[in-house]
Amino acid sequence: MLTLSNIHVSYDGSRILRDVNLTVAPGEVACLMGRNGVGKTTTLKAITGLVKLDSGSVKLAGEELASSRPDARARHGLGYVPQGRDIFPNLTVWENLRIGAVAQKKKLNGEVDRVLTLFPVLKEMLQRKGGVLSGGQQQQLAIGRALLTNPKVLLLDEPTEGIQPNIIDQIGETIKKLRANGLEDEGQRVEEIGDAIKMLRQEGRIGILLVEQYLDFCIDVGDRFYIMDRGSIVAQGTIPELNDELVKQHLTV
């Protein structure tokens, strides 16, 4: 389980995050929601160690990580797919995937084969440079690379941004399945990206913290929600509890 307790973060003397508390359980998709600029991406960076905490606790599986470097947090089981994907455009698909496996000193071929089972479109593009892939293909590559780090919790920042609707569905389904099976089920093929999130959770192996603006996507793949406003969590609950009043007050523009 990922647990954030009383997280405070400042930039240049201005408080950005205030007393943020949230949890992500194994097999759960928790959606961190809110308008632009309220602190969602900063929360993910605080978890990964890319921004320094003023105070607070970041625990993964009971181990305190607040003072650990980003690479140590990754080795302890934090996977991160940043907004904009951040693949290596001049490396091939194979080389991008290899980076994820090498980071954990894993046996490469079998693990990559499992990722390619989840994202079969990548199998046809292993020797293509990452920079020539479509936005949806790059997102699948970024998620696949993160999965090769063998995460306990996967952090996804705006995975649907700039992606065609049919690929959004693919990512969602994969997340639903992967939260359950990790990379164990080699027989599961993913035809859509909404499928990716569903796959990630089915067996309860991987927890997912999803930052997302697309409300319907969160409703489809999520279990719980946290709503941020001005750097604080102002509402939380199960997805069925995400009512029209909360949406109107905190999410509509």
C-alpha distance (Angstrom), angle and dihedral (degrees) to the residues before:
residue distance angle dihedral
M1 . . .
L2 3.79 . .
T3 3.79 113.2 .
L4 3.80 127.1 -174.8
S5 3.79 115.6 -168.9
N6 3.81 126.8 -172.2
I7 3.81 95.1 -25.1
H8 3.81 116.1 -172.5
V9 3.82 123.2 -179.9
S10 3.81 130.8 176.1
Y11 3.80 133.7 -169.7
D12 3.82 116.8 -155.9
G13 3.77 91.7 -20.1
S14 3.81 95.4 -48.4
R15 3.79 116.7 115.7
I16 3.83 109.6 -123.3
L17 3.81 102.2 169.0
R18 3.79 121.9 35.6
D19 3.80 123.3 -166.2
V20 3.81 95.7 -34.9
N21 3.81 114.3 -172.5
L22 3.79 124.7 176.9
T23 3.79 141.9 138.7
V24 3.79 134.7 -150.7
A25 3.80 116.2 -161.9
P26 3.82 125.9 -156.7
G27 3.79 109.5 -83.8
E28 3.80 92.7 17.4
V29 3.79 129.6 118.5
A30 3.81 108.3 -151.0
C31 3.81 114.5 -170.3
L32 3.81 117.9 -148.2
M33 3.78 104.8 -157.2
G34 3.78 139.0 177.6
R35 3.77 143.9 111.6
N36 3.80 122.6 -63.8
G37 3.79 115.9 -69.8
V38 3.81 99.0 19.3
G39 3.83 95.8 117.4
K40 3.81 106.2 -90.8
T41 3.80 97.5 128.8
T42 3.80 90.6 40.8
T43 3.81 87.8 56.1
L44 3.81 90.6 55.9
K45 3.80 90.7 47.1
A46 3.81 89.7 50.3
I47 3.80 89.5 53.3
T48 3.80 93.3 49.5
G49 3.80 94.6 43.6
L50 3.81 95.3 -113.6
V51 3.80 89.6 124.3
K52 3.79 125.6 38.1
L53 3.79 120.7 -113.9
D54 3.77 120.5 -128.0
S55 3.79 86.3 -155.5
G56 3.77 141.4 -30.2
S57 3.79 142.0 81.8
V58 3.81 133.9 -82.0
K59 3.81 112.5 -170.1
L60 3.80 128.6 179.0
A61 3.79 117.0 -170.9
G62 3.81 87.7 -15.6
E63 3.81 95.6 -53.9
E64 3.80 118.7 121.4
L65 3.81 111.9 -124.6
A66 3.81 102.2 167.5
S67 3.80 93.2 108.8
S68 3.82 96.1 37.2
R69 3.79 124.2 107.7
P70 3.82 119.1 -110.6
D71 3.81 92.9 -105.8
A72 3.81 91.2 52.3
R73 3.80 90.7 50.4
A74 3.80 89.7 52.0
R75 3.80 90.8 51.7
H76 3.81 89.5 51.1
G77 3.79 90.1 57.6
L78 3.81 112.1 -82.2
G79 3.79 114.0 135.7
Y80 3.80 118.8 -169.8
V81 3.81 132.2 -165.9
P82 3.82 105.3 -177.0
Q83 3.77 126.9 -150.6
G84 3.79 107.8 -83.7
R85 3.83 90.1 30.5
D86 3.86 96.8 -111.6
I87 3.77 97.0 -141.2
F88 3.81 117.8 163.4
P89 3.83 102.7 -98.5
N90 3.80 96.3 -163.9
L91 3.81 94.2 49.6
T92 3.79 123.3 80.1
V93 3.78 122.6 -109.4
W94 3.82 88.3 -104.8
E95 3.81 92.2 51.6
N96 3.81 91.7 48.1
L97 3.81 90.4 52.5
R98 3.79 91.9 44.8
I99 3.81 90.2 59.4
G100 3.80 90.2 60.8
A101 3.79 93.3 50.1
V102 3.80 95.1 43.9
A103 3.81 90.0 52.5
Q104 3.80 88.2 66.5
K105 3.84 95.6 33.5
K106 3.79 88.6 -121.1
K107 3.78 128.6 161.9
L108 3.75 99.7 -92.3
N109 3.78 111.4 -151.5
G110 3.80 101.0 51.6
E111 3.79 94.4 45.7
V112 3.80 93.5 46.3
D113 3.80 89.3 49.2
R114 3.80 89.1 57.0
V115 3.80 91.5 51.4
L116 3.81 90.1 48.8
T117 3.80 88.9 52.0
L118 3.79 88.2 56.4
F119 3.80 93.4 44.0
P120 3.82 105.4 28.8
V121 3.81 93.6 171.7
L122 3.82 88.0 70.2
K123 3.80 91.6 58.1
E124 3.79 89.5 69.1
M125 3.80 92.0 50.2
L126 3.79 105.1 46.5
Q127 3.80 93.7 123.9
R128 3.80 95.8 42.5
K129 3.79 120.0 103.0
G130 3.79 113.3 -106.5
G131 3.79 91.3 -125.8
V132 3.82 93.8 65.5
L133 3.82 95.0 54.8
S134 3.79 121.5 103.6
G135 3.80 119.0 -105.3
G136 3.79 91.6 -100.6
Q137 3.79 92.7 48.8
Q138 3.80 91.0 49.0
Q139 3.80 89.7 51.7
Q140 3.79 91.2 52.0
L141 3.81 88.9 48.7
A142 3.81 91.7 50.0
I143 3.81 92.4 50.0
G144 3.80 91.4 45.4
R145 3.79 91.8 50.9
A146 3.81 90.7 50.0
L147 3.81 91.2 49.9
L148 3.79 89.9 55.8
T149 3.81 88.4 65.6
N150 3.83 86.4 67.2
P151 3.82 95.8 -124.8
K152 3.77 126.4 -161.9
V153 3.81 88.1 -160.3
L154 3.79 125.6 23.6
L155 3.82 119.8 -154.1
L156 3.81 114.2 -154.9
D157 3.81 120.1 -171.9
E158 3.83 113.6 -160.3
P159 3.84 96.7 -34.5
T160 3.82 92.4 176.5
E161 3.81 96.1 52.8
G162 3.81 111.7 127.6
I163 3.80 93.8 -5.1
Q164 3.80 129.0 129.6
P165 3.84 115.7 -106.8
N166 3.82 95.1 -112.6
I167 3.82 90.5 54.6
I168 3.81 90.5 47.7
D169 3.81 87.2 58.8
Q170 3.80 89.5 50.2
I171 3.81 92.9 53.0
G172 3.79 92.7 48.3
E173 3.79 95.4 51.3
T174 3.80 92.1 47.7
I175 3.80 91.6 51.2
K176 3.80 91.1 51.5
K177 3.80 91.3 53.2
L178 3.80 98.8 38.7
R179 3.79 94.5 52.3
A180 3.79 84.6 64.6
N181 3.76 105.6 36.6
G182 3.78 105.4 26.8
L183 3.80 102.5 -159.0
E184 3.79 95.8 -39.6
D185 3.79 102.8 102.0
E186 3.79 105.6 74.2
G187 3.79 91.7 173.3
Q188 3.79 94.5 65.5
R189 3.78 112.3 97.2
V190 3.75 120.2 -167.2
E191 3.76 119.1 -141.1
E192 3.80 97.0 171.0
I193 3.94 135.6 34.1
G194 3.94 95.6 -127.5
D195 3.83 79.4 60.4
A196 3.81 88.8 62.6
I197 3.79 95.9 64.2
K198 3.81 92.2 43.7
M199 3.81 90.6 51.3
L200 3.79 91.7 51.4
R201 3.77 94.1 61.6
Q202 3.81 108.6 36.2
E203 3.80 98.5 98.0
G204 3.77 97.3 32.9
R205 3.80 96.1 -113.9
I206 3.81 103.7 119.7
G207 3.79 127.4 41.3
I208 3.80 117.2 -149.2
L209 3.79 129.5 -155.8
L210 3.79 106.2 -163.7
V211 3.80 123.6 -166.6
E212 3.78 105.8 -162.2
Q213 3.81 140.5 158.0
Y214 3.81 95.4 -167.5
L215 3.81 102.5 93.7
D216 3.81 97.6 -166.5
F217 3.80 90.0 53.0
C218 3.82 91.4 54.0
I219 3.80 91.5 48.0
D220 3.81 90.2 50.4
V221 3.80 99.4 48.4
G222 3.81 105.8 20.3
D223 3.80 133.4 96.8
R224 3.80 99.7 -175.3
F225 3.80 136.3 14.6
Y226 3.78 135.9 -148.4
I227 3.80 118.3 -168.2
M228 3.81 119.5 -154.3
D229 3.77 128.2 -158.4
R230 3.80 125.0 172.9
G231 3.78 92.3 -11.1
S232 3.81 98.1 -50.6
I233 3.79 136.3 96.1
V234 3.80 104.0 -110.7
A235 3.82 100.5 171.7
Q236 3.79 138.4 13.3
G237 3.77 140.3 169.5
T238 3.76 144.6 113.5
I239 3.79 118.4 -43.1
P240 3.84 92.7 -106.5
E241 3.83 86.8 58.4
L242 3.81 91.7 58.9
N243 3.79 95.9 106.2
D244 3.80 133.2 -176.2
E245 3.80 92.4 -101.1
L246 3.82 92.7 57.9
V247 3.79 91.0 45.1
K248 3.80 92.5 50.8
Q249 3.80 94.1 44.4
H250 3.79 99.8 45.2
L251 3.81 112.1 12.9
T252 3.79 111.5 36.5
V253 3.80 118.5 86.6
